């Protein structure tokens, strides 16, 4: 699958194209792609053979990425799938940032 260079997906994988495993028959309906893009969703990974969207993300979110494939199928303890690693890093950074805010009212506003 081909990744957009300026995307979170490309940052996570560090290369393009990538190969991932699928176990379903559901696909993104490209009929709605323009509507999704107008609403701020970025189609950051596409199947070059079919043009179908495989990865979506939101630009101004700390970590919002959705995938059509199953990253758990290629993940192992010794070689975890990059999306899982980056999700944990983003969650840790968010928790540390939230913890650094001493005002409980502001902490609740951060979610």
N, C-alpha and C positions, 0 to 999 in steps of 0.2 A: 504494500500500500504506500502511496506517495503522501508525504507530509508537507504542510506549508512551512517554509523556513522560519517565519517569525511567530511560530505558535508554541504553546506550552508542550504540545505533543513532540515537536522537534527538539525542544529543550530537554525533555525527558529522555528521548531515545538517542539524541545526538547524531542522527543519521537519517537518510531517506534514500531508497525505500526501506520499509520494514516488512517482516513477515509474521503473521499471527494466525492462530488456529480459530476456526469457527465450528460451532455445533448447533446450528439452527437454520431455519429457512426464512427468518424475518429480515426485512431490508428497510432502509430509510427510503421513504417515498419522495423522490426528487421533485415531484409536483409541488411540494411545500417548501422547497429549499429557499426560494426568494423570501417567503414570509418569515422563515426562521432567521435568515440573515438580517432582515429589516428589524427584527426584534432583538438583535445583538448576539445571536449565536453564530459561532464561527465553525464552518466545516473544515477542520484542520487536517483530516486524513481521508483520502478517497481511494477506492479501488481503481487503478488505472485502466483495467480491462472493461469494467462496467460503468465507471463514472459514479458509482454509488458511494454515499457518505458512509464512512466507517468510524470516524472520530469527530466529536463536536466538543466545543469548549466555549466559555465565556471569558472575554478579554479582561474585564475589570473585576474579576473574582480571584481571591487568593489561590483557590485550587478547585476549578470546576472542569471536569473532563468526563465525557461519556463515550463508551466504546461499544461497538457491535460485536466484537470478538470476545473471547474468554481468556483474559490474561493469566488466570490461575492455572490454565492447562500447560503453560510453559514455565511456570514458576517453581523453583525448588528452594530449600533452605540455604543451600550453598550458592545459588544463583537466582535471587529473587527477581521477579519481573519488575522492570523499571518503574511502571506506574505505581506499584505498591510502595517502593522505596521513596519515591517523590511525594506520595500522599502522606506517608509518615513524617517526612521532613517538613512538609507544609503544616501538618497538624501540630507538630512540636513547636515550630516557629510561631504559629498563632497562639498556642497556649502560653508560651513565654512572653509574647507581647501582651496578652490579656492579663497575665499575672503581674506584669510591670506597672499596670494601671492600678493605683491604690484605692481609687474611689469605687466602691461597689456599684454605684449607679451607672458609672461609665463602663464598668466591666459588663454589665448586662446589656448595654447598648452595642457592644462589639459583635454580637451574634447576628 
